[in-house]
Amino acid sequence: MKKVRITQIKGIVRVLPEHKVNLAALGLHGVDSTNELTLTPAIQGIINRVRHMVKVEEI
């Protein structure tokens, strides 16, 4: 499976509670925080919900 590096690029002020939970599920806790994850269908679904708040790079 592919590995991806996910970086949060926007803050969580004035966002929906679901987006805050999704960012926490990705292991992101603030602007410029980064996490490397294996790309599974579940992770891809979470990324799709917060795609306007994160940057995704393939490793």
Residue frames as qw, qx, qy, qz and C-alpha x, y, z in Angstrom:
[[0.000, 0.887, 0.461, 0.000, 0.00, 0.00, 0.00],
 [0.343, 0.642, -0.031, 0.685, 1.02, 3.58, -0.55],
 [0.433, -0.501, -0.401, 0.633, 2.34, 5.82, 2.19],
 [0.139, 0.785, 0.254, 0.547, 1.28, 9.47, 2.30],
 [0.336, -0.164, -0.373, 0.849, 2.49, 12.48, 4.23],
 [0.114, -0.790, -0.526, -0.293, -0.41, 14.66, 5.41],
 [0.308, -0.047, -0.264, 0.913, 0.18, 18.25, 6.53],
 [0.020, -0.802, -0.569, 0.182, -2.46, 20.51, 8.06],
 [0.359, 0.254, 0.182, 0.879, -2.44, 23.89, 6.29],
 [0.266, -0.555, -0.169, -0.769, -5.43, 25.63, 7.89],
 [0.083, -0.156, 0.703, -0.689, -6.48, 26.12, 11.49],
 [0.185, -0.370, -0.908, -0.064, -9.59, 24.71, 13.14],
 [0.101, 0.353, 0.381, -0.849, -11.19, 27.98, 14.23],
 [0.530, 0.412, 0.061, -0.739, -14.72, 28.27, 12.81],
 [0.363, 0.191, -0.824, -0.391, -14.86, 24.78, 11.29],
 [0.809, -0.240, -0.257, -0.471, -17.45, 22.08, 11.72],
 [0.622, -0.518, 0.541, -0.229, -16.99, 19.72, 14.69],
 [0.961, 0.185, 0.205, 0.014, -16.76, 16.78, 12.25],
 [0.585, 0.714, -0.258, 0.284, -13.73, 18.36, 10.60],
 [0.242, -0.733, 0.537, -0.340, -12.00, 18.77, 13.97],
 [0.846, -0.212, 0.461, -0.162, -12.59, 15.07, 14.71],
 [0.882, 0.456, 0.046, 0.108, -11.34, 14.05, 11.26],
 [0.301, 0.797, -0.419, 0.313, -8.13, 16.05, 11.67],
 [0.494, -0.567, 0.586, -0.300, -7.55, 14.45, 15.07],
 [0.943, 0.068, 0.313, -0.090, -8.15, 11.00, 13.51],
 [0.733, 0.620, -0.146, 0.241, -5.40, 11.79, 10.99],
 [0.760, -0.317, -0.164, 0.543, -3.08, 12.65, 13.88],
 [0.300, 0.475, 0.065, 0.825, -2.96, 16.38, 13.12],
 [0.400, -0.661, -0.521, 0.364, -3.08, 18.80, 16.03],
 [0.101, -0.823, -0.043, 0.558, -2.32, 22.21, 14.59],
 [0.545, 0.825, -0.103, -0.108, -1.20, 24.15, 11.57],
 [0.337, 0.707, -0.621, 0.031, 1.97, 22.70, 10.01],
 [0.609, -0.315, 0.706, -0.177, 1.65, 19.42, 11.92],
 [0.551, 0.419, -0.618, -0.372, 2.53, 16.44, 9.76],
 [0.713, -0.190, 0.637, -0.222, 1.83, 12.72, 9.92],
 [0.303, 0.349, -0.783, -0.417, 2.76, 9.79, 7.68],
 [0.703, 0.049, 0.549, -0.450, 0.07, 7.16, 7.18],
 [0.225, 0.033, 0.899, 0.373, -0.62, 4.15, 5.00],
 [0.413, 0.140, -0.188, -0.880, -3.28, 5.04, 2.46],
 [0.137, 0.248, 0.957, -0.061, -6.30, 2.82, 3.10],
 [0.090, -0.551, -0.610, -0.563, -9.86, 3.42, 1.90],
 [0.396, -0.768, -0.466, 0.190, -10.80, 4.68, 5.38],
 [0.408, -0.483, 0.035, 0.774, -7.91, 7.17, 5.49],
 [0.174, 0.182, 0.519, 0.817, -8.71, 8.29, 1.93],
 [0.193, -0.706, -0.623, -0.276, -12.31, 8.98, 2.98],
 [0.411, -0.747, -0.263, 0.451, -11.17, 11.11, 5.91],
 [0.359, -0.235, 0.279, 0.859, -8.76, 13.03, 3.67],
 [0.069, 0.443, 0.623, 0.641, -11.58, 13.69, 1.18],
 [0.275, -0.806, -0.524, 0.007, -13.71, 15.27, 3.93],
 [0.343, -0.851, -0.007, 0.397, -10.98, 17.72, 4.99],
 [0.724, 0.285, 0.282, 0.561, -9.16, 18.13, 1.66],
 [0.149, 0.877, 0.099, 0.446, -9.49, 21.93, 1.89],
 [0.469, -0.849, 0.199, -0.140, -7.51, 21.90, 5.16],
 [0.754, -0.403, 0.463, 0.235, -4.67, 19.49, 4.38],
 [0.421, 0.692, -0.515, -0.281, -1.88, 18.94, 1.88],
 [0.923, -0.101, 0.370, -0.039, -1.21, 15.33, 0.84],
 [0.282, 0.710, -0.611, -0.209, 2.07, 14.08, -0.65],
 [0.990, 0.044, -0.132, -0.034, 2.92, 10.54, -1.73],
 [0.414, -0.727, 0.540, 0.096, 6.09, 9.15, -0.16]]
